[in-house]
Amino acid sequence: MTKDELYSKLKETLVNDFDIDEADILPDANIITDLDLDSIDAVELIVKMKPLLNGKIEPEDFKSVKTVQDVVDILAPLTK
């Protein structure tokens, strides 16, 4: 899966499952301040993305995530 495909799936999940306006979901959007997700939402987001992944997400890796692009960058290697 390419990063663009992953970004599209992430965007779709944020719109459908978290009721976030699609216009707000930009690569540099901060998932906490711009998209108003809290830590529980972030965990739920990863759970929803898990079917797309072939690898395991390490919790330490996700601690550094701040933007939508960070999420894509962390998950992309796990989709191969």
Distance bins in CASP14 RR format, pairs under 12 A and 6 or more apart:
PFRMAT RR
TARGET T0000
AUTHOR 0000-0000-0000
RMODE 2
METHOD distances of the structure
MODEL  1
1 7 0 0 0 0 0 1 0 0 0 0 0
1 8 0 0 0 0 1 0 0 0 0 0 0
1 9 1 0 0 1 0 0 0 0 0 0 0
1 10 0 0 0 0 0 1 0 0 0 0 0
1 49 0 0 0 0 0 1 0 0 0 0 0
1 51 0 0 0 0 0 1 0 0 0 0 0
1 52 1 0 0 1 0 0 0 0 0 0 0
1 53 0 0 0 0 1 0 0 0 0 0 0
1 54 0 0 0 0 1 0 0 0 0 0 0
1 72 0 0 0 0 0 1 0 0 0 0 0
1 75 0 0 0 0 1 0 0 0 0 0 0
1 76 1 0 0 1 0 0 0 0 0 0 0
1 77 0 0 0 0 0 1 0 0 0 0 0
1 78 0 0 0 0 1 0 0 0 0 0 0
1 79 1 0 1 0 0 0 0 0 0 0 0
1 80 1 0 0 1 0 0 0 0 0 0 0
2 8 0 0 0 0 1 0 0 0 0 0 0
2 9 0 0 0 0 0 1 0 0 0 0 0
2 52 0 0 0 0 0 1 0 0 0 0 0
2 72 0 0 0 0 0 1 0 0 0 0 0
2 75 0 0 0 0 0 1 0 0 0 0 0
2 76 0 0 0 0 1 0 0 0 0 0 0
2 79 0 0 0 0 1 0 0 0 0 0 0
2 80 0 0 0 0 0 1 0 0 0 0 0
3 9 0 0 0 0 0 1 0 0 0 0 0
3 10 0 0 0 0 0 1 0 0 0 0 0
3 27 0 0 0 0 1 0 0 0 0 0 0
3 68 0 0 0 0 0 1 0 0 0 0 0
3 69 0 0 0 0 1 0 0 0 0 0 0
3 70 0 0 0 0 0 1 0 0 0 0 0
3 71 0 0 0 0 0 1 0 0 0 0 0
3 72 1 0 1 0 0 0 0 0 0 0 0
3 73 1 0 0 1 0 0 0 0 0 0 0
3 74 0 0 0 0 0 1 0 0 0 0 0
3 75 0 0 0 0 1 0 0 0 0 0 0
3 76 1 0 1 0 0 0 0 0 0 0 0
3 77 0 0 0 0 0 1 0 0 0 0 0
3 79 0 0 0 0 1 0 0 0 0 0 0
3 80 0 0 0 0 0 1 0 0 0 0 0
4 10 0 0 0 0 0 1 0 0 0 0 0
4 11 0 0 0 0 0 1 0 0 0 0 0
4 27 0 0 0 0 0 1 0 0 0 0 0
4 69 0 0 0 0 0 1 0 0 0 0 0
4 72 0 0 0 0 1 0 0 0 0 0 0
4 76 0 0 0 0 1 0 0 0 0 0 0
4 79 0 0 0 0 0 1 0 0 0 0 0
5 11 0 0 0 0 0 1 0 0 0 0 0
5 12 0 0 0 0 0 1 0 0 0 0 0
5 52 0 0 0 0 1 0 0 0 0 0 0
5 72 0 0 0 0 1 0 0 0 0 0 0
5 75 0 0 0 0 0 1 0 0 0 0 0
5 76 0 0 0 0 1 0 0 0 0 0 0
5 79 0 0 0 0 1 0 0 0 0 0 0
5 80 0 0 0 0 0 1 0 0 0 0 0
6 12 0 0 0 0 0 1 0 0 0 0 0
6 13 0 0 0 0 0 1 0 0 0 0 0
6 27 0 0 0 0 0 1 0 0 0 0 0
6 49 0 0 0 0 1 0 0 0 0 0 0
6 52 1 0 0 1 0 0 0 0 0 0 0
6 53 0 0 0 0 1 0 0 0 0 0 0
6 68 0 0 0 0 0 1 0 0 0 0 0
6 69 0 0 0 0 0 1 0 0 0 0 0
6 71 0 0 0 0 1 0 0 0 0 0 0
6 72 1 0 1 0 0 0 0 0 0 0 0
6 73 0 0 0 0 1 0 0 0 0 0 0
6 74 0 0 0 0 0 1 0 0 0 0 0
6 75 1 0 1 0 0 0 0 0 0 0 0
6 76 1 0 1 0 0 0 0 0 0 0 0
6 77 0 0 0 0 0 1 0 0 0 0 0
6 78 0 0 0 0 1 0 0 0 0 0 0
6 79 1 0 0 1 0 0 0 0 0 0 0
6 80 0 0 0 0 0 1 0 0 0 0 0
7 13 0 0 0 0 0 1 0 0 0 0 0
7 14 0 0 0 0 0 1 0 0 0 0 0
7 25 0 0 0 0 1 0 0 0 0 0 0
7 26 0 0 0 0 0 1 0 0 0 0 0
7 27 1 0 0 1 0 0 0 0 0 0 0
7 29 0 0 0 0 0 1 0 0 0 0 0
7 49 0 0 0 0 0 1 0 0 0 0 0
7 52 0 0 0 0 0 1 0 0 0 0 0
7 67 0 0 0 0 0 1 0 0 0 0 0
7 68 1 0 0 1 0 0 0 0 0 0 0
7 69 0 0 0 0 1 0 0 0 0 0 0
7 70 0 0 0 0 0 1 0 0 0 0 0
7 71 0 0 0 0 1 0 0 0 0 0 0
7 72 1 0 1 0 0 0 0 0 0 0 0
7 73 0 0 0 0 0 1 0 0 0 0 0
7 75 0 0 0 0 1 0 0 0 0 0 0
7 76 0 0 0 0 1 0 0 0 0 0 0
7 79 0 0 0 0 0 1 0 0 0 0 0
8 14 0 0 0 0 0 1 0 0 0 0 0
8 15 0 0 0 0 0 1 0 0 0 0 0
8 22 0 0 0 0 0 1 0 0 0 0 0
8 25 0 0 0 0 0 1 0 0 0 0 0
8 27 0 0 0 0 0 1 0 0 0 0 0
8 52 0 0 0 0 0 1 0 0 0 0 0
8 68 0 0 0 0 0 1 0 0 0 0 0
8 72 0 0 0 0 1 0 0 0 0 0 0
9 15 0 0 0 0 0 1 0 0 0 0 0
9 16 0 0 0 0 0 1 0 0 0 0 0
9 17 0 0 0 0 0 1 0 0 0 0 0
9 25 0 0 0 0 0 1 0 0 0 0 0
9 45 0 0 0 0 0 1 0 0 0 0 0
9 48 0 0 0 0 1 0 0 0 0 0 0
9 49 1 0 0 1 0 0 0 0 0 0 0
9 50 0 0 0 0 0 1 0 0 0 0 0
9 51 0 0 0 0 1 0 0 0 0 0 0
9 52 1 0 0 1 0 0 0 0 0 0 0
9 53 0 0 0 0 0 1 0 0 0 0 0
9 68 0 0 0 0 0 1 0 0 0 0 0
9 71 0 0 0 0 0 1 0 0 0 0 0
9 72 0 0 0 0 1 0 0 0 0 0 0
9 75 0 0 0 0 1 0 0 0 0 0 0
9 76 0 0 0 0 0 1 0 0 0 0 0
9 79 0 0 0 0 1 0 0 0 0 0 0
10 16 0 0 0 0 0 1 0 0 0 0 0
10 17 0 0 0 0 0 1 0 0 0 0 0
10 18 0 0 0 0 0 1 0 0 0 0 0
10 20 0 0 0 0 0 1 0 0 0 0 0
10 22 0 0 0 0 0 1 0 0 0 0 0
10 25 1 0 0 1 0 0 0 0 0 0 0
10 26 0 0 0 0 0 1 0 0 0 0 0
10 27 0 0 0 0 0 1 0 0 0 0 0
10 29 0 0 0 0 0 1 0 0 0 0 0
10 31 0 0 0 0 0 1 0 0 0 0 0
10 35 0 0 0 0 0 1 0 0 0 0 0
10 37 0 0 0 0 0 1 0 0 0 0 0
10 45 1 0 0 1 0 0 0 0 0 0 0
10 46 0 0 0 0 0 1 0 0 0 0 0
10 48 0 0 0 0 1 0 0 0 0 0 0
10 49 1 0 0 1 0 0 0 0 0 0 0
10 52 0 0 0 0 1 0 0 0 0 0 0
10 53 0 0 0 0 0 1 0 0 0 0 0
10 65 0 0 0 0 0 1 0 0 0 0 0
10 67 0 0 0 0 0 1 0 0 0 0 0
10 68 1 0 0 1 0 0 0 0 0 0 0
10 69 0 0 0 0 1 0 0 0 0 0 0
10 70 0 0 0 0 0 1 0 0 0 0 0
10 71 1 0 0 1 0 0 0 0 0 0 0
10 72 1 0 0 1 0 0 0 0 0 0 0
10 73 0 0 0 0 0 1 0 0 0 0 0
10 74 0 0 0 0 0 1 0 0 0 0 0
10 75 1 0 0 1 0 0 0 0 0 0 0
10 76 0 0 0 0 0 1 0 0 0 0 0
10 79 0 0 0 0 0 1 0 0 0 0 0
11 17 0 0 0 0 0 1 0 0 0 0 0
11 18 0 0 0 0 0 1 0 0 0 0 0
11 20 0 0 0 0 1 0 0 0 0 0 0
11 21 0 0 0 0 0 1 0 0 0 0 0
11 22 1 0 0 1 0 0 0 0 0 0 0
11 23 0 0 0 0 0 1 0 0 0 0 0
11 24 0 0 0 0 0 1 0 0 0 0 0
11 25 1 0 1 0 0 0 0 0 0 0 0
11 26 0 0 0 0 1 0 0 0 0 0 0
11 27 0 0 0 0 1 0 0 0 0 0 0
11 29 0 0 0 0 0 1 0 0 0 0 0
11 35 0 0 0 0 0 1 0 0 0 0 0
11 45 0 0 0 0 0 1 0 0 0 0 0
11 49 0 0 0 0 0 1 0 0 0 0 0
11 68 1 0 0 1 0 0 0 0 0 0 0
11 69 0 0 0 0 0 1 0 0 0 0 0
11 71 0 0 0 0 0 1 0 0 0 0 0
11 72 0 0 0 0 1 0 0 0 0 0 0
12 18 0 0 0 0 0 1 0 0 0 0 0
12 20 0 0 0 0 0 1 0 0 0 0 0
12 22 0 0 0 0 1 0 0 0 0 0 0
12 25 0 0 0 0 1 0 0 0 0 0 0
12 45 0 0 0 0 0 1 0 0 0 0 0
12 48 0 0 0 0 0 1 0 0 0 0 0
12 49 0 0 0 0 0 1 0 0 0 0 0
12 52 0 0 0 0 0 1 0 0 0 0 0
13 19 0 0 0 0 0 1 0 0 0 0 0
13 20 0 0 0 0 1 0 0 0 0 0 0
13 22 0 0 0 0 0 1 0 0 0 0 0
13 25 0 0 0 0 1 0 0 0 0 0 0
13 35 0 0 0 0 0 1 0 0 0 0 0
13 37 0 0 0 0 0 1 0 0 0 0 0
13 41 0 0 0 0 0 1 0 0 0 0 0
13 44 0 0 0 0 1 0 0 0 0 0 0
13 45 1 0 0 1 0 0 0 0 0 0 0
13 46 0 0 0 0 0 1 0 0 0 0 0
13 47 0 0 0 0 0 1 0 0 0 0 0
13 48 1 0 1 0 0 0 0 0 0 0 0
13 49 1 0 0 1 0 0 0 0 0 0 0
13 50 0 0 0 0 0 1 0 0 0 0 0
13 51 0 0 0 0 0 1 0 0 0 0 0
13 52 0 0 0 0 1 0 0 0 0 0 0
13 68 0 0 0 0 0 1 0 0 0 0 0
13 71 0 0 0 0 0 1 0 0 0 0 0
13 72 0 0 0 0 0 1 0 0 0 0 0
13 75 0 0 0 0 0 1 0 0 0 0 0
14 20 1 0 1 0 0 0 0 0 0 0 0
14 21 0 0 0 0 1 0 0 0 0 0 0
14 22 0 0 0 0 1 0 0 0 0 0 0
14 23 0 0 0 0 0 1 0 0 0 0 0
14 24 0 0 0 0 1 0 0 0 0 0 0
14 25 1 0 1 0 0 0 0 0 0 0 0
14 26 0 0 0 0 0 1 0 0 0 0 0
14 29 0 0 0 0 1 0 0 0 0 0 0
14 31 0 0 0 0 1 0 0 0 0 0 0
14 34 0 0 0 0 0 1 0 0 0 0 0
14 35 1 0 0 1 0 0 0 0 0 0 0
14 36 0 0 0 0 0 1 0 0 0 0 0
14 37 0 0 0 0 1 0 0 0 0 0 0
14 41 0 0 0 0 1 0 0 0 0 0 0
14 42 0 0 0 0 0 1 0 0 0 0 0
14 44 0 0 0 0 0 1 0 0 0 0 0
14 45 1 0 0 1 0 0 0 0 0 0 0
14 48 0 0 0 0 1 0 0 0 0 0 0
14 49 0 0 0 0 0 1 0 0 0 0 0
14 68 1 0 0 1 0 0 0 0 0 0 0
14 71 0 0 0 0 1 0 0 0 0 0 0
14 72 0 0 0 0 0 1 0 0 0 0 0
15 21 1 0 0 1 0 0 0 0 0 0 0
15 22 1 0 1 0 0 0 0 0 0 0 0
15 23 0 0 0 0 1 0 0 0 0 0 0
15 24 0 0 0 0 1 0 0 0 0 0 0
15 25 1 0 0 1 0 0 0 0 0 0 0
15 35 0 0 0 0 0 1 0 0 0 0 0
15 45 0 0 0 0 0 1 0 0 0 0 0
15 48 0 0 0 0 0 1 0 0 0 0 0
16 22 0 0 0 0 0 1 0 0 0 0 0
16 25 0 0 0 0 0 1 0 0 0 0 0
16 45 0 0 0 0 0 1 0 0 0 0 0
16 48 0 0 0 0 1 0 0 0 0 0 0
17 37 0 0 0 0 0 1 0 0 0 0 0
17 41 0 0 0 0 1 0 0 0 0 0 0
17 44 1 0 0 1 0 0 0 0 0 0 0
17 45 1 0 0 1 0 0 0 0 0 0 0
17 46 0 0 0 0 0 1 0 0 0 0 0
17 47 0 0 0 0 0 1 0 0 0 0 0
17 48 1 0 1 0 0 0 0 0 0 0 0
17 49 0 0 0 0 0 1 0 0 0 0 0
18 24 0 0 0 0 0 1 0 0 0 0 0
18 25 0 0 0 0 1 0 0 0 0 0 0
18 31 0 0 0 0 0 1 0 0 0 0 0
18 35 1 0 0 1 0 0 0 0 0 0 0
18 36 0 0 0 0 1 0 0 0 0 0 0
18 37 1 0 0 1 0 0 0 0 0 0 0
18 38 0 0 0 0 0 1 0 0 0 0 0
18 40 0 0 0 0 0 1 0 0 0 0 0
18 41 1 0 0 1 0 0 0 0 0 0 0
18 42 0 0 0 0 0 1 0 0 0 0 0
18 44 0 0 0 0 1 0 0 0 0 0 0
18 45 1 0 0 1 0 0 0 0 0 0 0
18 48 0 0 0 0 1 0 0 0 0 0 0
19 25 0 0 0 0 0 1 0 0 0 0 0
19 35 0 0 0 0 0 1 0 0 0 0 0
19 36 0 0 0 0 1 0 0 0 0 0 0
19 37 0 0 0 0 0 1 0 0 0 0 0
19 41 0 0 0 0 0 1 0 0 0 0 0
20 26 0 0 0 0 0 1 0 0 0 0 0
20 29 0 0 0 0 1 0 0 0 0 0 0
20 31 0 0 0 0 1 0 0 0 0 0 0
20 34 0 0 0 0 1 0 0 0 0 0 0
20 35 1 0 1 0 0 0 0 0 0 0 0
20 36 1 0 0 1 0 0 0 0 0 0 0
20 37 0 0 0 0 1 0 0 0 0 0 0
20 41 0 0 0 0 1 0 0 0 0 0 0
20 45 0 0 0 0 0 1 0 0 0 0 0
20 68 0 0 0 0 0 1 0 0 0 0 0
21 29 0 0 0 0 0 1 0 0 0 0 0
21 34 0 0 0 0 0 1 0 0 0 0 0
21 35 0 0 0 0 1 0 0 0 0 0 0
21 36 0 0 0 0 0 1 0 0 0 0 0
22 29 0 0 0 0 0 1 0 0 0 0 0
22 35 0 0 0 0 0 1 0 0 0 0 0
22 68 0 0 0 0 0 1 0 0 0 0 0
23 29 0 0 0 0 0 1 0 0 0 0 0
23 34 0 0 0 0 0 1 0 0 0 0 0
23 35 0 0 0 0 0 1 0 0 0 0 0
24 30 0 0 0 0 0 1 0 0 0 0 0
24 31 0 0 0 0 0 1 0 0 0 0 0
24 33 0 0 0 0 0 1 0 0 0 0 0
24 34 1 0 0 1 0 0 0 0 0 0 0
24 35 1 0 0 1 0 0 0 0 0 0 0
24 36 0 0 0 0 1 0 0 0 0 0 0
24 37 0 0 0 0 0 1 0 0 0 0 0
24 68 0 0 0 0 1 0 0 0 0 0 0
25 31 0 0 0 0 1 0 0 0 0 0 0
25 34 0 0 0 0 1 0 0 0 0 0 0
25 35 1 0 0 1 0 0 0 0 0 0 0
25 36 0 0 0 0 0 1 0 0 0 0 0
25 37 0 0 0 0 0 1 0 0 0 0 0
25 45 0 0 0 0 0 1 0 0 0 0 0
25 67 0 0 0 0 0 1 0 0 0 0 0
25 68 1 0 0 1 0 0 0 0 0 0 0
25 69 0 0 0 0 0 1 0 0 0 0 0
25 71 0 0 0 0 0 1 0 0 0 0 0
25 72 0 0 0 0 0 1 0 0 0 0 0
26 34 0 0 0 0 1 0 0 0 0 0 0
26 35 0 0 0 0 1 0 0 0 0 0 0
26 67 0 0 0 0 1 0 0 0 0 0 0
26 68 1 0 0 1 0 0 0 0 0 0 0
26 69 0 0 0 0 1 0 0 0 0 0 0
26 72 0 0 0 0 0 1 0 0 0 0 0
27 34 0 0 0 0 0 1 0 0 0 0 0
27 66 0 0 0 0 0 1 0 0 0 0 0
27 67 1 0 0 1 0 0 0 0 0 0 0
27 68 1 0 1 0 0 0 0 0 0 0 0
27 69 1 1 0 0 0 0 0 0 0 0 0
27 70 0 0 0 0 1 0 0 0 0 0 0
27 71 0 0 0 0 1 0 0 0 0 0 0
27 72 1 0 0 1 0 0 0 0 0 0 0
27 73 0 0 0 0 1 0 0 0 0 0 0
28 34 0 0 0 0 1 0 0 0 0 0 0
28 35 0 0 0 0 0 1 0 0 0 0 0
28 66 0 0 0 0 1 0 0 0 0 0 0
28 67 1 0 1 0 0 0 0 0 0 0 0
28 68 1 0 0 1 0 0 0 0 0 0 0
28 69 1 0 0 1 0 0 0 0 0 0 0
28 70 0 0 0 0 1 0 0 0 0 0 0
28 71 0 0 0 0 0 1 0 0 0 0 0
28 72 0 0 0 0 0 1 0 0 0 0 0
29 35 1 0 1 0 0 0 0 0 0 0 0
29 36 0 0 0 0 0 1 0 0 0 0 0
29 37 0 0 0 0 0 1 0 0 0 0 0
29 66 0 0 0 0 1 0 0 0 0 0 0
29 67 1 0 0 1 0 0 0 0 0 0 0
29 68 1 0 1 0 0 0 0 0 0 0 0
29 69 0 0 0 0 1 0 0 0 0 0 0
29 70 0 0 0 0 0 1 0 0 0 0 0
29 71 0 0 0 0 0 1 0 0 0 0 0
29 72 0 0 0 0 0 1 0 0 0 0 0
30 36 0 0 0 0 1 0 0 0 0 0 0
30 37 0 0 0 0 1 0 0 0 0 0 0
30 42 0 0 0 0 0 1 0 0 0 0 0
30 65 0 0 0 0 1 0 0 0 0 0 0
30 66 1 0 1 0 0 0 0 0 0 0 0
30 67 1 0 1 0 0 0 0 0 0 0 0
30 68 0 0 0 0 1 0 0 0 0 0 0
30 69 0 0 0 0 0 1 0 0 0 0 0
30 70 0 0 0 0 1 0 0 0 0 0 0
30 71 0 0 0 0 0 1 0 0 0 0 0
31 37 1 0 1 0 0 0 0 0 0 0 0
31 38 0 0 0 0 1 0 0 0 0 0 0
31 39 0 0 0 0 0 1 0 0 0 0 0
31 41 0 0 0 0 1 0 0 0 0 0 0
31 42 1 0 0 1 0 0 0 0 0 0 0
31 43 0 0 0 0 0 1 0 0 0 0 0
31 44 0 0 0 0 0 1 0 0 0 0 0
31 45 0 0 0 0 1 0 0 0 0 0 0
31 46 0 0 0 0 0 1 0 0 0 0 0
31 62 0 0 0 0 0 1 0 0 0 0 0
31 64 0 0 0 0 0 1 0 0 0 0 0
31 65 1 0 0 1 0 0 0 0 0 0 0
31 66 1 0 0 1 0 0 0 0 0 0 0
31 67 1 0 0 1 0 0 0 0 0 0 0
31 68 1 0 0 1 0 0 0 0 0 0 0
31 69 0 0 0 0 0 1 0 0 0 0 0
31 70 1 0 0 1 0 0 0 0 0 0 0
31 71 1 0 0 1 0 0 0 0 0 0 0
31 72 0 0 0 0 0 1 0 0 0 0 0
31 74 0 0 0 0 0 1 0 0 0 0 0
32 38 1 0 0 1 0 0 0 0 0 0 0
32 39 0 0 0 0 1 0 0 0 0 0 0
32 40 0 0 0 0 0 1 0 0 0 0 0
32 41 0 0 0 0 1 0 0 0 0 0 0
32 42 0 0 0 0 1 0 0 0 0 0 0
32 45 0 0 0 0 0 1 0 0 0 0 0
32 65 0 0 0 0 1 0 0 0 0 0 0
32 66 1 0 0 1 0 0 0 0 0 0 0
32 67 0 0 0 0 1 0 0 0 0 0 0
32 68 0 0 0 0 0 1 0 0 0 0 0
32 70 0 0 0 0 0 1 0 0 0 0 0
32 71 0 0 0 0 0 1 0 0 0 0 0
33 66 0 0 0 0 1 0 0 0 0 0 0
33 67 0 0 0 0 0 1 0 0 0 0 0
34 66 0 0 0 0 1 0 0 0 0 0 0
34 67 0 0 0 0 1 0 0 0 0 0 0
34 68 0 0 0 0 1 0 0 0 0 0 0
35 41 0 0 0 0 1 0 0 0 0 0 0
35 42 0 0 0 0 1 0 0 0 0 0 0
35 45 0 0 0 0 1 0 0 0 0 0 0
35 65 0 0 0 0 0 1 0 0 0 0 0
35 66 0 0 0 0 0 1 0 0 0 0 0
35 67 0 0 0 0 1 0 0 0 0 0 0
35 68 1 0 0 1 0 0 0 0 0 0 0
35 71 0 0 0 0 0 1 0 0 0 0 0
36 42 0 0 0 0 0 1 0 0 0 0 0
37 43 0 0 0 0 1 0 0 0 0 0 0
37 44 0 0 0 0 1 0 0 0 0 0 0
37 45 1 0 0 1 0 0 0 0 0 0 0
37 46 0 0 0 0 0 1 0 0 0 0 0
37 65 0 0 0 0 0 1 0 0 0 0 0
37 66 0 0 0 0 0 1 0 0 0 0 0
37 67 0 0 0 0 0 1 0 0 0 0 0
37 68 0 0 0 0 0 1 0 0 0 0 0
37 71 0 0 0 0 0 1 0 0 0 0 0
38 44 0 0 0 0 1 0 0 0 0 0 0
38 45 0 0 0 0 0 1 0 0 0 0 0
39 45 0 0 0 0 0 1 0 0 0 0 0
39 46 0 0 0 0 0 1 0 0 0 0 0
39 59 0 0 0 0 0 1 0 0 0 0 0
39 62 0 0 0 0 0 1 0 0 0 0 0
39 63 0 0 0 0 0 1 0 0 0 0 0
39 65 0 0 0 0 0 1 0 0 0 0 0
40 46 0 0 0 0 0 1 0 0 0 0 0
40 47 0 0 0 0 0 1 0 0 0 0 0
41 47 0 0 0 0 0 1 0 0 0 0 0
41 48 0 0 0 0 0 1 0 0 0 0 0
41 71 0 0 0 0 0 1 0 0 0 0 0
42 48 0 0 0 0 0 1 0 0 0 0 0
42 49 0 0 0 0 0 1 0 0 0 0 0
42 57 0 0 0 0 0 1 0 0 0 0 0
42 59 0 0 0 0 0 1 0 0 0 0 0
42 62 1 0 0 1 0 0 0 0 0 0 0
42 63 0 0 0 0 0 1 0 0 0 0 0
42 65 1 0 0 1 0 0 0 0 0 0 0
42 66 0 0 0 0 0 1 0 0 0 0 0
42 68 0 0 0 0 0 1 0 0 0 0 0
42 70 0 0 0 0 0 1 0 0 0 0 0
42 71 0 0 0 0 1 0 0 0 0 0 0
42 74 0 0 0 0 0 1 0 0 0 0 0
43 49 0 0 0 0 0 1 0 0 0 0 0
43 50 0 0 0 0 0 1 0 0 0 0 0
43 57 0 0 0 0 0 1 0 0 0 0 0
43 59 0 0 0 0 1 0 0 0 0 0 0
43 62 0 0 0 0 1 0 0 0 0 0 0
43 63 0 0 0 0 0 1 0 0 0 0 0
43 65 0 0 0 0 0 1 0 0 0 0 0
44 50 0 0 0 0 0 1 0 0 0 0 0
45 52 0 0 0 0 0 1 0 0 0 0 0
45 57 0 0 0 0 0 1 0 0 0 0 0
45 62 0 0 0 0 1 0 0 0 0 0 0
45 65 0 0 0 0 1 0 0 0 0 0 0
45 68 0 0 0 0 0 1 0 0 0 0 0
45 71 1 0 0 1 0 0 0 0 0 0 0
45 72 0 0 0 0 0 1 0 0 0 0 0
45 74 0 0 0 0 0 1 0 0 0 0 0
45 75 0 0 0 0 0 1 0 0 0 0 0
46 52 0 0 0 0 0 1 0 0 0 0 0
46 53 0 0 0 0 1 0 0 0 0 0 0
46 56 0 0 0 0 0 1 0 0 0 0 0
46 57 1 0 1 0 0 0 0 0 0 0 0
46 58 0 0 0 0 0 1 0 0 0 0 0
46 59 0 0 0 0 1 0 0 0 0 0 0
46 61 0 0 0 0 0 1 0 0 0 0 0
46 62 1 0 0 1 0 0 0 0 0 0 0
46 65 0 0 0 0 1 0 0 0 0 0 0
46 71 0 0 0 0 1 0 0 0 0 0 0
46 74 0 0 0 0 1 0 0 0 0 0 0
46 75 0 0 0 0 1 0 0 0 0 0 0
46 78 0 0 0 0 0 1 0 0 0 0 0
47 53 0 0 0 0 0 1 0 0 0 0 0
47 57 0 0 0 0 1 0 0 0 0 0 0
47 62 0 0 0 0 0 1 0 0 0 0 0
48 71 0 0 0 0 0 1 0 0 0 0 0
48 75 0 0 0 0 0 1 0 0 0 0 0
49 55 0 0 0 0 0 1 0 0 0 0 0
49 57 0 0 0 0 1 0 0 0 0 0 0
49 62 0 0 0 0 0 1 0 0 0 0 0
49 65 0 0 0 0 0 1 0 0 0 0 0
49 71 0 0 0 0 1 0 0 0 0 0 0
49 72 0 0 0 0 0 1 0 0 0 0 0
49 74 0 0 0 0 0 1 0 0 0 0 0
49 75 1 0 0 1 0 0 0 0 0 0 0
49 76 0 0 0 0 0 1 0 0 0 0 0
49 78 0 0 0 0 1 0 0 0 0 0 0
49 79 0 0 0 0 1 0 0 0 0 0 0
50 56 0 0 0 0 1 0 0 0 0 0 0
50 57 1 0 0 1 0 0 0 0 0 0 0
50 75 0 0 0 0 1 0 0 0 0 0 0
50 78 0 0 0 0 1 0 0 0 0 0 0
50 79 0 0 0 0 0 1 0 0 0 0 0
51 75 0 0 0 0 0 1 0 0 0 0 0
51 78 0 0 0 0 0 1 0 0 0 0 0
51 79 0 0 0 0 0 1 0 0 0 0 0
52 71 0 0 0 0 0 1 0 0 0 0 0
52 72 0 0 0 0 0 1 0 0 0 0 0
52 75 1 0 0 1 0 0 0 0 0 0 0
52 76 0 0 0 0 0 1 0 0 0 0 0
52 78 0 0 0 0 1 0 0 0 0 0 0
52 79 1 0 1 0 0 0 0 0 0 0 0
52 80 0 0 0 0 0 1 0 0 0 0 0
53 71 0 0 0 0 0 1 0 0 0 0 0
53 74 0 0 0 0 0 1 0 0 0 0 0
53 75 1 0 0 1 0 0 0 0 0 0 0
53 76 0 0 0 0 1 0 0 0 0 0 0
53 77 0 0 0 0 1 0 0 0 0 0 0
53 78 1 0 1 0 0 0 0 0 0 0 0
53 79 1 0 1 0 0 0 0 0 0 0 0
53 80 0 0 0 0 1 0 0 0 0 0 0
54 75 0 0 0 0 0 1 0 0 0 0 0
54 76 0 0 0 0 0 1 0 0 0 0 0
54 77 0 0 0 0 1 0 0 0 0 0 0
54 78 1 0 0 1 0 0 0 0 0 0 0
54 79 1 0 0 1 0 0 0 0 0 0 0
54 80 1 0 0 1 0 0 0 0 0 0 0
55 61 0 0 0 0 0 1 0 0 0 0 0
55 74 0 0 0 0 0 1 0 0 0 0 0
55 75 0 0 0 0 1 0 0 0 0 0 0
55 76 0 0 0 0 0 1 0 0 0 0 0
55 77 0 0 0 0 1 0 0 0 0 0 0
55 78 1 0 1 0 0 0 0 0 0 0 0
55 79 0 0 0 0 1 0 0 0 0 0 0
55 80 0 0 0 0 1 0 0 0 0 0 0
56 62 0 0 0 0 0 1 0 0 0 0 0
56 74 0 0 0 0 0 1 0 0 0 0 0
56 75 0 0 0 0 0 1 0 0 0 0 0
56 77 0 0 0 0 0 1 0 0 0 0 0
56 78 1 0 0 1 0 0 0 0 0 0 0
57 63 0 0 0 0 0 1 0 0 0 0 0
57 65 0 0 0 0 0 1 0 0 0 0 0
57 71 0 0 0 0 0 1 0 0 0 0 0
57 74 1 0 0 1 0 0 0 0 0 0 0
57 75 1 0 0 1 0 0 0 0 0 0 0
57 76 0 0 0 0 0 1 0 0 0 0 0
57 77 0 0 0 0 0 1 0 0 0 0 0
57 78 1 0 0 1 0 0 0 0 0 0 0
57 79 0 0 0 0 0 1 0 0 0 0 0
58 64 0 0 0 0 0 1 0 0 0 0 0
58 65 0 0 0 0 0 1 0 0 0 0 0
58 74 0 0 0 0 1 0 0 0 0 0 0
58 75 0 0 0 0 0 1 0 0 0 0 0
58 77 0 0 0 0 0 1 0 0 0 0 0
58 78 0 0 0 0 1 0 0 0 0 0 0
59 65 0 0 0 0 0 1 0 0 0 0 0
59 74 0 0 0 0 0 1 0 0 0 0 0
60 74 0 0 0 0 0 1 0 0 0 0 0
61 70 0 0 0 0 1 0 0 0 0 0 0
61 71 0 0 0 0 0 1 0 0 0 0 0
61 73 0 0 0 0 1 0 0 0 0 0 0
61 74 1 0 1 0 0 0 0 0 0 0 0
61 75 0 0 0 0 1 0 0 0 0 0 0
61 76 0 0 0 0 0 1 0 0 0 0 0
61 77 0 0 0 0 1 0 0 0 0 0 0
61 78 0 0 0 0 1 0 0 0 0 0 0
62 70 0 0 0 0 1 0 0 0 0 0 0
62 71 0 0 0 0 1 0 0 0 0 0 0
62 73 0 0 0 0 0 1 0 0 0 0 0
62 74 1 0 0 1 0 0 0 0 0 0 0
62 75 0 0 0 0 1 0 0 0 0 0 0
62 78 0 0 0 0 0 1 0 0 0 0 0
63 70 0 0 0 0 0 1 0 0 0 0 0
63 74 0 0 0 0 0 1 0 0 0 0 0
64 70 1 0 0 1 0 0 0 0 0 0 0
64 71 0 0 0 0 0 1 0 0 0 0 0
64 73 0 0 0 0 1 0 0 0 0 0 0
64 74 0 0 0 0 1 0 0 0 0 0 0
65 71 1 0 1 0 0 0 0 0 0 0 0
65 72 0 0 0 0 1 0 0 0 0 0 0
65 73 0 0 0 0 1 0 0 0 0 0 0
65 74 1 0 1 0 0 0 0 0 0 0 0
65 75 0 0 0 0 1 0 0 0 0 0 0
66 73 0 0 0 0 0 1 0 0 0 0 0
66 74 0 0 0 0 0 1 0 0 0 0 0
67 73 0 0 0 0 1 0 0 0 0 0 0
67 74 0 0 0 0 0 1 0 0 0 0 0
68 74 0 0 0 0 0 1 0 0 0 0 0
68 75 0 0 0 0 0 1 0 0 0 0 0
69 75 0 0 0 0 0 1 0 0 0 0 0
69 76 0 0 0 0 0 1 0 0 0 0 0
70 76 0 0 0 0 0 1 0 0 0 0 0
71 78 0 0 0 0 0 1 0 0 0 0 0
72 78 0 0 0 0 0 1 0 0 0 0 0
72 79 0 0 0 0 1 0 0 0 0 0 0
73 79 0 0 0 0 0 1 0 0 0 0 0
END
